[in-house]
Amino acid sequence: MKSITFIGNGNMALSIAQGLKNNYKIEVVGRDLTKLDKFEKNLGVSIEKHLLNGFDIKNKTILLCVKPANVEEVGKLLNSTARVIYSVLAGTTLDKLRSNISTNAVVRTMPNLAASVQKSMTTLTGDIEFKDEAEELLGAIGSTQWLSSEKEIDIATALAGSGPAYLALMAEALADGAVKQGLKRDDAMAIMRGLFGGFGELIQDIHPALLKDGVMSPGGTTAAGYGALEDGNVRASCISAIEKAYKRATEL
Ligand SMILES: NC(=O)c1ccc[n+]([C@@H]2O[C@H](COP(=O)([O-])OP(=O)(O)OC[C@H]3O[C@@H](n4cnc5c(N)ncnc54)[C@H](OP(=O)(O)O)[C@@H]3O)[C@@H](O)[C@H]2O)c1
């Protein structure tokens, strides 16, 4: 069985470990043994537990799951050189990772909120020889997409990382619209959830324009509602949302 070493024992480490626990021997490195015990209990399988201070990463495959602000501090506590580091740290560049933690290779990964339900849309970039392994590891929590640059991962973060917030706005607003017309709140919320669940399946195989054409008959109800969305500049606002989020990522 292959081994994987998590550095960090928070939510993201637990989500990824849940996806890997049946196929990998899991080792977790943290700064508090009580938290490591809790991690093991939540994971439901036995793991190797180590404290960060002086931990030897020689030839290990590391999943780095601490906070972006901890990279320097954590790097100073580790000994030797890792085989590869897979980092989930938002906005932390490959250069910054390489200069703080000794490793033969590094891959940046960007999971999203749905990692906790093993349905993350995770983007990846870094040392290309680890593409297949990165896809296998992060594939344990959902879908992956390898990108060829850090610029692209920042753009993709505006789409997949921030996307849940944008879709949540649509979900809430559509349900509010139904309540405004007289639907009970509980019914509106249940129907909105069903709508998003079914749509999530359909959009996997069908182009959005064809989905729209399929439901919009001439002079019909969907066309009337769709016209209101165009009047409200929803399309332009979505394009602008990605631009603003990406620009913000480059400023941080
Ligand atoms: N959650 C998401 O949806 C999401 C999405 C994309 C990327 N990410 C990235 O995932 C990473 C982890 O997020 P998370 O949600 O798992 O956070 P979390 O639950 O707060 O876990 C953070 C981990 O970092 C450790 N840590 C904090 N300060 C430390 C320090 N000074 N030295 C050593 N370790 C330290 C914590 O240790 P203690 O337990 O001892 O405090 C904990 O194990 C972040 O970098 C974030 O950018 C998260």
The ligand as a MOL file (V3000), in Angstrom:
LIG
                    3D

  0  0  0     0  0            999 V3000
M  V30 BEGIN CTAB
M  V30 COUNTS 48 52 0 0 0
M  V30 BEGIN ATOM
M  V30 1 N -11.6250 24.7680 3.1240 0
M  V30 2 C -11.6810 24.9490 1.8140 0
M  V30 3 O -12.7400 24.8670 1.1730 0
M  V30 4 C -10.4160 25.2430 1.0420 0
M  V30 5 C -10.4500 25.3680 -0.3520 0
M  V30 6 C -9.2590 25.5720 -1.0420 0
M  V30 7 C -8.0750 25.6530 -0.3610 0
M  V30 8 N -8.0620 25.5550 1.0050 0 CHG=1
M  V30 9 C -6.7850 25.6620 1.6920 0
M  V30 10 O -6.6600 24.5790 2.5800 0
M  V30 11 C -5.7830 24.9580 3.6320 0
M  V30 12 C -6.2900 24.4000 4.9290 0
M  V30 13 O -7.6300 24.8340 5.1210 0
M  V30 14 P -8.5500 24.1080 6.1870 0
M  V30 15 O -9.9360 24.4740 5.8280 0
M  V30 16 O -8.1650 22.7040 6.3270 0 CHG=-1
M  V30 17 O -8.0980 24.9230 7.5280 0
M  V30 18 P -8.1510 24.4480 9.0290 0
M  V30 19 O -9.2240 23.4440 9.2470 0
M  V30 20 O -8.1590 25.6920 9.8560 0
M  V30 21 O -6.7340 23.6920 9.2450 0
M  V30 22 C -5.5460 24.4220 9.2570 0
M  V30 23 C -4.4070 23.5280 9.7150 0
M  V30 24 O -3.2300 24.3320 9.7840 0
M  V30 25 C -2.6210 24.1260 11.0510 0
M  V30 26 N -1.9130 25.3170 11.5040 0
M  V30 27 C -2.4330 26.5270 11.7680 0
M  V30 28 N -1.4740 27.3810 12.1910 0
M  V30 29 C -0.3250 26.6690 12.1940 0
M  V30 30 C 1.0190 26.9820 12.5240 0
M  V30 31 N 1.3590 28.2160 12.9190 0
M  V30 32 N 1.9380 26.0030 12.4140 0
M  V30 33 C 1.5960 24.7710 12.0240 0
M  V30 34 N 0.3510 24.4020 11.6740 0
M  V30 35 C -0.5860 25.3530 11.7710 0
M  V30 36 C -3.7610 23.8050 11.9790 0
M  V30 37 O -3.2380 23.1720 13.0990 0
M  V30 38 P -4.0650 23.1040 14.4830 0
M  V30 39 O -5.1310 22.0930 14.2380 0
M  V30 40 O -3.0540 22.6490 15.4570 0
M  V30 41 O -4.5920 24.4620 14.7410 0
M  V30 42 C -4.6050 22.8960 11.0820 0
M  V30 43 O -4.0830 21.6010 11.0900 0
M  V30 44 C -5.6950 26.4730 3.5900 0
M  V30 45 O -4.3910 26.7880 3.1850 0
M  V30 46 C -6.6570 26.9080 2.5210 0
M  V30 47 O -6.0950 27.9390 1.7460 0
M  V30 48 C -9.2020 25.3480 1.7270 0
M  V30 END ATOM
M  V30 BEGIN BOND
M  V30 1 1 1 2
M  V30 2 2 2 3
M  V30 3 1 2 4
M  V30 4 1 4 5
M  V30 5 2 4 48
M  V30 6 2 5 6
M  V30 7 1 6 7
M  V30 8 2 7 8
M  V30 9 1 8 9
M  V30 10 1 8 48
M  V30 11 1 9 10
M  V30 12 1 9 46
M  V30 13 1 10 11
M  V30 14 1 11 12
M  V30 15 1 11 44
M  V30 16 1 12 13
M  V30 17 1 13 14
M  V30 18 2 14 15
M  V30 19 1 14 16
M  V30 20 1 14 17
M  V30 21 1 17 18
M  V30 22 2 18 19
M  V30 23 1 18 20
M  V30 24 1 18 21
M  V30 25 1 21 22
M  V30 26 1 22 23
M  V30 27 1 23 24
M  V30 28 1 23 42
M  V30 29 1 24 25
M  V30 30 1 25 26
M  V30 31 1 25 36
M  V30 32 1 26 27
M  V30 33 1 26 35
M  V30 34 2 27 28
M  V30 35 1 28 29
M  V30 36 1 29 30
M  V30 37 2 29 35
M  V30 38 1 30 31
M  V30 39 2 30 32
M  V30 40 1 32 33
M  V30 41 2 33 34
M  V30 42 1 34 35
M  V30 43 1 36 37
M  V30 44 1 36 42
M  V30 45 1 37 38
M  V30 46 2 38 39
M  V30 47 1 38 40
M  V30 48 1 38 41
M  V30 49 1 42 43
M  V30 50 1 44 45
M  V30 51 1 44 46
M  V30 52 1 46 47
M  V30 END BOND
M  V30 END CTAB
M  END
